[in-house]
Amino acid sequence: MAVSSFEIHKMFSRFWGPTPLPFKVVVFSDFDGTISNLDTLKHLLNQKASPEWKFVEEGMASGQIAEREGLQQAFNFLNISFPSAMKEVFKKVSLDPSFKYFADWLDFEGHSLSVLSGGFKKLIQPLMDREGLQSVKVLANDVQVSGKSWKVIPCEIERLCSACNHCKSSSLFSELKKDPQTFIVYIGDGHTDICPVQLADLVFAKGFLKTYCDQQGIESVGFDSFWDVRRELKRRLRLLNRQMIRMSAFERRKQILDRCEAKLGWSARKFLDRAAASVAA
């Protein structure tokens, strides 16, 4: 049986443990189209709803209809029972195979991971469970299905505004309120991700979100799979850690030189300027 590079890394890492960092890392990821190959809600609507739902989709995309109202309006056109919907989702929706390794790596390194979705937890959680991802926290909307009638139940979370059923930004904001030094990573692809990327330190984006970030001047890293995300995140954290260590060393040297300047009467300004330029490079 083939062994992944992560499994090999994990075996040897037992001897030296996770990489210590002087700051907390919290990762948030969208689900539909980011972790999954298909958008679960859009797939159900395309397959099982009357065509009128497309007008609602266009209204939400243009901003004429807020997501909070539009999601329910779209699902008013869906005509399928929940067991049948779950069967359809299980048959057609799969997860990025590399996401499991990504989640395991974050857990090993001691970094927090949460899935933030504008979809329905009742559809998402079984897919996560199927892949052995029960321990990953999922925050999403809920849904109440009576026969073939679907009622959207917004995610029970504090909102920063009333535009969406699930205010994803609220989770990021809560982390920053607890510790402003927390390093926030956001991964996404769609319209419900455009608010939380404003609060993230590092954004991984694809599809619509990547185009949006490029147009708005928001720095983002494109990706195809979570192998790409893990590789680049690991590199960024290593560089950031090194820079912070260098900055700490620079601050210690500055204190020493300041004391020398006070006692010996010579100026350390030129040395400090060169050192600062070196750290910034």
C-alpha atoms as a printed R data frame, in Angstrom:
    type eleno elety resid chain resno       x      y       z
1   ATOM     1    CA   MET     A     1   0.000  0.000   0.000
2   ATOM     2    CA   ALA     A     2   1.372  3.423  -0.982
3   ATOM     3    CA   VAL     A     3   2.317  5.756   1.851
4   ATOM     4    CA   SER     A     4   1.792  9.511   1.381
5   ATOM     5    CA   SER     A     5   4.571 12.036   1.958
6   ATOM     6    CA   PHE     A     6   2.533 13.420   4.870
7   ATOM     7    CA   GLU     A     7   2.370 10.017   6.556
8   ATOM     8    CA   ILE     A     8   6.164  9.710   6.198
9   ATOM     9    CA   HIS     A     9   6.579 13.237   7.587
10  ATOM    10    CA   LYS     A    10   4.244 12.388  10.463
11  ATOM    11    CA   MET     A    11   6.202  9.227  11.351
12  ATOM    12    CA   PHE     A    12   9.518 11.065  11.553
13  ATOM    13    CA   SER     A    13   7.954 14.129  13.201
14  ATOM    14    CA   ARG     A    14   7.323 12.064  16.329
15  ATOM    15    CA   PHE     A    15  10.995 12.613  17.114
16  ATOM    16    CA   TRP     A    16  10.946 16.412  16.874
17  ATOM    17    CA   GLY     A    17   7.260 17.295  17.234
18  ATOM    18    CA   PRO     A    18   5.283 20.104  15.564
19  ATOM    19    CA   THR     A    19   6.938 23.339  14.494
20  ATOM    20    CA   PRO     A    20   6.750 25.865  17.371
21  ATOM    21    CA   LEU     A    21   5.363 29.275  16.402
22  ATOM    22    CA   PRO     A    22   5.206 32.465  18.507
23  ATOM    23    CA   PHE     A    23   1.637 33.143  17.338
24  ATOM    24    CA   LYS     A    24  -1.688 31.318  17.022
25  ATOM    25    CA   VAL     A    25  -2.789 30.083  13.581
26  ATOM    26    CA   VAL     A    26  -6.510 29.699  12.826
27  ATOM    27    CA   VAL     A    27  -7.702 28.329   9.472
28  ATOM    28    CA   PHE     A    28 -11.200 28.757   8.055
29  ATOM    29    CA   SER     A    29 -12.404 27.067   4.874
30  ATOM    30    CA   ASP     A    30 -15.517 27.285   2.770
31  ATOM    31    CA   PHE     A    31 -17.082 23.923   1.875
32  ATOM    32    CA   ASP     A    32 -19.074 23.957  -1.378
33  ATOM    33    CA   GLY     A    33 -16.766 24.086  -4.388
34  ATOM    34    CA   THR     A    34 -13.758 24.522  -2.114
35  ATOM    35    CA   ILE     A    35 -13.575 21.247  -0.196
36  ATOM    36    CA   SER     A    36 -16.239 19.536  -2.314
37  ATOM    37    CA   ASN     A    37 -16.124 19.027  -6.077
38  ATOM    38    CA   LEU     A    38 -19.657 20.419  -6.469
39  ATOM    39    CA   ASP     A    39 -21.752 23.029  -4.718
40  ATOM    40    CA   THR     A    40 -24.270 20.792  -2.905
41  ATOM    41    CA   LEU     A    41 -27.111 23.341  -2.924
42  ATOM    42    CA   LYS     A    42 -26.609 24.430  -6.521
43  ATOM    43    CA   HIS     A    43 -26.412 20.801  -7.643
44  ATOM    44    CA   LEU     A    44 -29.745 19.975  -5.983
45  ATOM    45    CA   LEU     A    45 -31.387 23.075  -7.435
46  ATOM    46    CA   ASN     A    46 -30.036 22.388 -10.930
47  ATOM    47    CA   GLN     A    47 -31.224 18.781 -10.823
48  ATOM    48    CA   LYS     A    48 -34.461 18.918  -8.838
49  ATOM    49    CA   ALA     A    49 -35.858 22.482  -8.838
50  ATOM    50    CA   SER     A    50 -38.027 24.237 -11.399
51  ATOM    51    CA   PRO     A    51 -36.041 26.542 -13.751
52  ATOM    52    CA   GLU     A    52 -37.414 29.694 -12.089
53  ATOM    53    CA   TRP     A    53 -34.800 29.396  -9.348
54  ATOM    54    CA   LYS     A    54 -32.214 30.636 -11.884
55  ATOM    55    CA   PHE     A    55 -33.803 34.105 -11.772
56  ATOM    56    CA   VAL     A    56 -33.190 34.159  -8.019
57  ATOM    57    CA   GLU     A    57 -29.576 33.094  -8.565
58  ATOM    58    CA   GLU     A    58 -29.081 35.935 -11.053
59  ATOM    59    CA   GLY     A    59 -30.613 38.400  -8.611
60  ATOM    60    CA   MET     A    60 -28.259 37.310  -5.826
61  ATOM    61    CA   ALA     A    61 -25.219 37.437  -8.133
62  ATOM    62    CA   SER     A    62 -26.082 40.995  -9.195
63  ATOM    63    CA   GLY     A    63 -26.760 42.124  -5.631
64  ATOM    64    CA   GLN     A    64 -30.438 42.852  -6.247
65  ATOM    65    CA   ILE     A    65 -31.468 40.070  -3.882
66  ATOM    66    CA   ALA     A    66 -29.680 39.609  -0.553
67  ATOM    67    CA   GLU     A    67 -28.417 36.094   0.125
68  ATOM    68    CA   ARG     A    68 -30.481 35.948   3.311
69  ATOM    69    CA   GLU     A    69 -33.738 36.245   1.322
70  ATOM    70    CA   GLY     A    70 -32.527 34.650  -1.906
71  ATOM    71    CA   LEU     A    71 -31.564 31.269  -0.467
72  ATOM    72    CA   GLN     A    72 -35.086 30.648   0.825
73  ATOM    73    CA   GLN     A    73 -36.614 31.956  -2.408
74  ATOM    74    CA   ALA     A    74 -34.484 29.525  -4.417
75  ATOM    75    CA   PHE     A    75 -35.392 26.563  -2.234
76  ATOM    76    CA   ASN     A    76 -39.083 27.359  -2.598
77  ATOM    77    CA   PHE     A    77 -38.672 25.936  -6.114
78  ATOM    78    CA   LEU     A    78 -37.097 22.658  -4.929
79  ATOM    79    CA   ASN     A    79 -39.322 19.607  -5.104
80  ATOM    80    CA   ILE     A    80 -37.571 16.670  -3.432
81  ATOM    81    CA   SER     A    81 -37.672 14.910  -0.058
82  ATOM    82    CA   PHE     A    82 -34.648 15.078   2.231
83  ATOM    83    CA   PRO     A    83 -33.775 11.340   1.990
84  ATOM    84    CA   SER     A    84 -33.820 11.595  -1.817
85  ATOM    85    CA   ALA     A    85 -31.737 14.770  -1.697
86  ATOM    86    CA   MET     A    86 -29.171 13.121   0.590
87  ATOM    87    CA   LYS     A    87 -28.998 10.127  -1.738
88  ATOM    88    CA   GLU     A    88 -28.353 12.440  -4.707
89  ATOM    89    CA   VAL     A    89 -25.656 14.340  -2.818
90  ATOM    90    CA   PHE     A    90 -23.925 11.146  -1.668
91  ATOM    91    CA   LYS     A    91 -23.919  9.862  -5.247
92  ATOM    92    CA   LYS     A    92 -22.562 12.982  -6.965
93  ATOM    93    CA   VAL     A    93 -20.585 15.006  -4.396
94  ATOM    94    CA   SER     A    94 -17.069 14.057  -3.344
95  ATOM    95    CA   LEU     A    95 -14.408 15.839  -1.288
96  ATOM    96    CA   ASP     A    96 -10.917 16.849  -2.342
97  ATOM    97    CA   PRO     A    97  -8.854 13.765  -1.358
98  ATOM    98    CA   SER     A    98  -6.053 16.016  -0.095
99  ATOM    99    CA   PHE     A    99  -8.326 17.801   2.398
100 ATOM   100    CA   LYS     A   100  -8.104 14.916   4.870
101 ATOM   101    CA   TYR     A   101  -4.290 15.126   4.863
102 ATOM   102    CA   PHE     A   102  -4.506 18.924   5.194
103 ATOM   103    CA   ALA     A   103  -6.799 18.615   8.228
104 ATOM   104    CA   ASP     A   104  -4.519 15.965   9.788
105 ATOM   105    CA   TRP     A   105  -1.462 18.174   9.239
106 ATOM   106    CA   LEU     A   106  -3.135 21.188  10.878
107 ATOM   107    CA   ASP     A   107  -4.162 19.039  13.826
108 ATOM   108    CA   PHE     A   108  -0.616 17.676  14.203
109 ATOM   109    CA   GLU     A   109   0.819 21.212  14.110
110 ATOM   110    CA   GLY     A   110  -1.723 22.419  16.680
111 ATOM   111    CA   HIS     A   111  -3.500 24.832  14.338
112 ATOM   112    CA   SER     A   112  -7.265 25.331  14.513
113 ATOM   113    CA   LEU     A   113  -9.485 24.413  11.524
114 ATOM   114    CA   SER     A   114 -13.162 25.257  11.025
115 ATOM   115    CA   VAL     A   115 -15.415 24.839   8.008
116 ATOM   116    CA   LEU     A   116 -17.691 27.839   7.379
117 ATOM   117    CA   SER     A   117 -20.489 27.210   4.906
118 ATOM   118    CA   GLY     A   118 -23.452 29.034   3.456
119 ATOM   119    CA   GLY     A   119 -24.962 25.605   2.797
120 ATOM   120    CA   PHE     A   120 -26.809 23.175   5.049
121 ATOM   121    CA   LYS     A   121 -25.041 21.288   7.818
122 ATOM   122    CA   LYS     A   122 -27.455 18.356   7.397
123 ATOM   123    CA   LEU     A   123 -26.006 17.827   3.907
124 ATOM   124    CA   ILE     A   124 -22.386 18.628   4.779
125 ATOM   125    CA   GLN     A   125 -21.842 16.653   7.972
126 ATOM   126    CA   PRO     A   126 -22.636 13.216   6.453
127 ATOM   127    CA   LEU     A   127 -20.109 13.914   3.679
128 ATOM   128    CA   MET     A   128 -17.489 14.891   6.249
129 ATOM   129    CA   ASP     A   129 -18.270 11.808   8.343
130 ATOM   130    CA   ARG     A   130 -17.935  9.580   5.283
131 ATOM   131    CA   GLU     A   131 -14.331 10.785   4.882
132 ATOM   132    CA   GLY     A   132 -13.444 10.358   8.565
133 ATOM   133    CA   LEU     A   133 -13.563 14.102   9.262
134 ATOM   134    CA   GLN     A   134 -15.959 14.015  12.222
135 ATOM   135    CA   SER     A   135 -13.579 16.026  14.418
136 ATOM   136    CA   VAL     A   136 -13.500 19.050  12.101
137 ATOM   137    CA   LYS     A   137 -15.814 21.816  13.315
138 ATOM   138    CA   VAL     A   138 -18.548 22.730  10.817
139 ATOM   139    CA   LEU     A   139 -20.563 25.948  11.071
140 ATOM   140    CA   ALA     A   140 -23.384 26.210   8.540
141 ATOM   141    CA   ASN     A   141 -27.064 26.939   8.073
142 ATOM   142    CA   ASP     A   142 -29.664 24.357   8.989
143 ATOM   143    CA   VAL     A   143 -32.776 23.281   7.116
144 ATOM   144    CA   GLN     A   144 -36.163 21.915   8.099
145 ATOM   145    CA   VAL     A   145 -37.767 19.646   5.502
146 ATOM   146    CA   SER     A   146 -41.436 18.702   5.664
147 ATOM   147    CA   GLY     A   147 -42.316 16.335   2.819
148 ATOM   148    CA   LYS     A   148 -40.807 18.221  -0.137
149 ATOM   149    CA   SER     A   149 -40.960 21.678   1.446
150 ATOM   150    CA   TRP     A   150 -37.613 23.169   2.521
151 ATOM   151    CA   LYS     A   151 -37.298 25.898   5.165
152 ATOM   152    CA   VAL     A   152 -33.906 27.567   5.599
153 ATOM   153    CA   ILE     A   153 -32.786 28.061   9.211
154 ATOM   154    CA   PRO     A   154 -29.952 30.624   9.427
155 ATOM   155    CA   CYS     A   155 -26.767 29.671  11.245
156 ATOM   156    CA   GLU     A   156 -27.008 30.503  14.946
157 ATOM   157    CA   ILE     A   157 -24.113 32.935  15.145
158 ATOM   158    CA   GLU     A   158 -23.737 36.619  15.904
159 ATOM   159    CA   ARG     A   159 -23.968 38.684  12.726
160 ATOM   160    CA   LEU     A   160 -21.900 41.705  11.769
161 ATOM   161    CA   CYS     A   161 -24.662 42.636   9.292
162 ATOM   162    CA   SER     A   162 -27.956 41.159   8.063
163 ATOM   163    CA   ALA     A   163 -26.955 40.344   4.458
164 ATOM   164    CA   CYS     A   164 -26.301 36.598   4.834
165 ATOM   165    CA   ASN     A   165 -27.922 33.619   6.531
166 ATOM   166    CA   HIS     A   166 -24.477 32.650   7.849
167 ATOM   167    CA   CYS     A   167 -22.196 35.570   8.702
168 ATOM   168    CA   LYS     A   168 -18.825 33.928   8.091
169 ATOM   169    CA   SER     A   169 -16.953 37.096   9.052
170 ATOM   170    CA   SER     A   170 -18.285 36.793  12.594
171 ATOM   171    CA   SER     A   171 -16.125 33.712  13.260
172 ATOM   172    CA   LEU     A   172 -12.974 35.519  12.093
173 ATOM   173    CA   PHE     A   173 -13.872 38.621  14.065
174 ATOM   174    CA   SER     A   174 -14.390 36.551  17.230
175 ATOM   175    CA   GLU     A   175 -10.882 35.094  16.929
176 ATOM   176    CA   LEU     A   176  -9.346 38.536  16.465
177 ATOM   177    CA   LYS     A   177 -11.242 39.887  19.479
178 ATOM   178    CA   LYS     A   178  -9.770 37.097  21.613
179 ATOM   179    CA   ASP     A   179  -6.235 37.690  20.339
180 ATOM   180    CA   PRO     A   180  -5.422 40.434  17.780
181 ATOM   181    CA   GLN     A   181  -2.098 38.697  17.028
182 ATOM   182    CA   THR     A   182  -3.830 35.556  15.713
183 ATOM   183    CA   PHE     A   183  -2.795 34.672  12.157
184 ATOM   184    CA   ILE     A   184  -6.015 34.106  10.195
185 ATOM   185    CA   VAL     A   185  -6.084 31.967   7.047
186 ATOM   186    CA   TYR     A   186  -9.163 31.862   4.809
187 ATOM   187    CA   ILE     A   187  -9.808 29.452   1.925
188 ATOM   188    CA   GLY     A   188 -12.748 29.854  -0.434
189 ATOM   189    CA   ASP     A   189 -14.195 30.173  -3.918
190 ATOM   190    CA   GLY     A   190 -17.575 31.931  -3.921
191 ATOM   191    CA   HIS     A   191 -19.798 34.921  -3.247
192 ATOM   192    CA   THR     A   192 -20.299 34.206   0.472
193 ATOM   193    CA   ASP     A   193 -16.516 34.395   0.930
194 ATOM   194    CA   ILE     A   194 -16.009 38.006  -0.160
195 ATOM   195    CA   CYS     A   195 -16.625 39.430   3.334
196 ATOM   196    CA   PRO     A   196 -14.382 37.152   5.439
197 ATOM   197    CA   VAL     A   197 -11.366 37.612   3.138
198 ATOM   198    CA   GLN     A   198 -11.274 41.257   4.290
199 ATOM   199    CA   LEU     A   199 -10.309 40.045   7.790
200 ATOM   200    CA   ALA     A   200  -7.804 37.336   6.838
201 ATOM   201    CA   ASP     A   201  -4.010 37.602   6.946
202 ATOM   202    CA   LEU     A   202  -3.626 35.032   4.183
203 ATOM   203    CA   VAL     A   203  -6.225 34.160   1.548
204 ATOM   204    CA   PHE     A   204  -6.327 31.099  -0.693
205 ATOM   205    CA   ALA     A   205  -8.836 31.597  -3.490
206 ATOM   206    CA   LYS     A   206 -10.093 30.019  -6.686
207 ATOM   207    CA   GLY     A   207 -12.965 30.541  -9.117
208 ATOM   208    CA   PHE     A   208 -15.128 33.606  -8.544
209 ATOM   209    CA   LEU     A   209 -13.321 34.554  -5.325
210 ATOM   210    CA   LYS     A   210  -9.916 34.633  -7.018
211 ATOM   211    CA   THR     A   211 -11.267 36.960  -9.720
212 ATOM   212    CA   TYR     A   212 -12.895 39.155  -7.059
213 ATOM   213    CA   CYS     A   213  -9.686 39.391  -5.012
214 ATOM   214    CA   ASP     A   214  -7.656 40.305  -8.098
215 ATOM   215    CA   GLN     A   215 -10.153 43.008  -9.077
216 ATOM   216    CA   GLN     A   216 -10.327 44.446  -5.563
217 ATOM   217    CA   GLY     A   217  -6.583 44.412  -4.969
218 ATOM   218    CA   ILE     A   218  -6.821 41.804  -2.202
219 ATOM   219    CA   GLU     A   219  -3.701 39.651  -2.119
220 ATOM   220    CA   SER     A   220  -4.593 35.988  -2.566
221 ATOM   221    CA   VAL     A   221  -2.934 32.710  -3.491
222 ATOM   222    CA   GLY     A   222  -4.555 30.562  -6.158
223 ATOM   223    CA   PHE     A   223  -4.865 26.822  -5.628
224 ATOM   224    CA   ASP     A   224  -6.195 23.675  -7.267
225 ATOM   225    CA   SER     A   225  -6.143 21.305  -4.296
226 ATOM   226    CA   PHE     A   226  -5.376 21.301  -0.584
227 ATOM   227    CA   TRP     A   227  -1.928 19.895  -1.389
228 ATOM   228    CA   ASP     A   228  -1.236 23.362  -2.866
229 ATOM   229    CA   VAL     A   229  -2.690 25.079   0.206
230 ATOM   230    CA   ARG     A   230  -0.651 22.992   2.646
231 ATOM   231    CA   ARG     A   231   2.592 23.498   0.707
232 ATOM   232    CA   GLU     A   232   2.221 27.274   0.469
233 ATOM   233    CA   LEU     A   233   0.867 27.736   4.004
234 ATOM   234    CA   LYS     A   234   3.774 25.740   5.424
235 ATOM   235    CA   ARG     A   235   6.231 27.901   3.456
236 ATOM   236    CA   ARG     A   236   4.563 31.160   4.531
237 ATOM   237    CA   LEU     A   237   4.475 30.196   8.206
238 ATOM   238    CA   ARG     A   238   8.134 29.182   8.125
239 ATOM   239    CA   LEU     A   239   9.110 32.522   6.565
240 ATOM   240    CA   LEU     A   240   6.900 34.485   8.949
241 ATOM   241    CA   ASN     A   241   8.312 32.628  11.945
242 ATOM   242    CA   ARG     A   242  11.858 33.300  10.774
243 ATOM   243    CA   GLN     A   243  11.082 36.988  10.272
244 ATOM   244    CA   MET     A   244   9.528 37.284  13.743
245 ATOM   245    CA   ILE     A   245  12.526 35.546  15.309
246 ATOM   246    CA   ARG     A   246  14.825 37.929  13.453
247 ATOM   247    CA   MET     A   247  12.729 40.890  14.571
248 ATOM   248    CA   SER     A   248  12.941 39.691  18.189
249 ATOM   249    CA   ALA     A   249  16.711 39.351  17.859
250 ATOM   250    CA   PHE     A   250  16.851 42.800  16.278
251 ATOM   251    CA   GLU     A   251  14.881 44.297  19.169
252 ATOM   252    CA   ARG     A   252  17.259 42.668  21.672
253 ATOM   253    CA   ARG     A   253  20.277 44.009  19.780
254 ATOM   254    CA   LYS     A   254  18.658 47.445  19.668
255 ATOM   255    CA   GLN     A   255  18.272 47.473  23.464
256 ATOM   256    CA   ILE     A   256  21.917 46.468  23.910
257 ATOM   257    CA   LEU     A   257  23.130 49.109  21.449
258 ATOM   258    CA   ASP     A   258  20.964 51.772  23.066
259 ATOM   259    CA   ARG     A   259  22.570 50.977  26.421
260 ATOM   260    CA   CYS     A   260  26.012 51.110  24.796
261 ATOM   261    CA   GLU     A   261  25.173 54.443  23.210
262 ATOM   262    CA   ALA     A   262  24.096 55.843  26.565
263 ATOM   263    CA   LYS     A   263  27.162 54.569  28.394
264 ATOM   264    CA   LEU     A   264  29.887 54.929  25.768
265 ATOM   265    CA   GLY     A   265  28.575 57.924  23.878
266 ATOM   266    CA   TRP     A   266  28.775 56.461  20.354
267 ATOM   267    CA   SER     A   267  25.867 56.284  17.916
268 ATOM   268    CA   ALA     A   268  24.431 52.999  16.721
269 ATOM   269    CA   ARG     A   269  21.922 54.582  14.314
270 ATOM   270    CA   LYS     A   270  23.644 53.462  11.080
271 ATOM   271    CA   PHE     A   271  23.982 49.919  12.359
272 ATOM   272    CA   LEU     A   272  20.316 49.801  13.364
273 ATOM   273    CA   ASP     A   273  19.215 51.207   9.992
274 ATOM   274    CA   ARG     A   274  21.170 48.511   8.161
275 ATOM   275    CA   ALA     A   275  19.798 45.814  10.494
276 ATOM   276    CA   ALA     A   276  16.215 47.027  10.007
277 ATOM   277    CA   ALA     A   277  16.663 46.970   6.228
278 ATOM   278    CA   SER     A   278  17.992 43.415   6.505
279 ATOM   279    CA   VAL     A   279  14.968 42.270   8.512
280 ATOM   280    CA   ALA     A   280  12.535 43.877   6.088
281 ATOM   281    CA   ALA     A   281  14.225 42.214   3.078
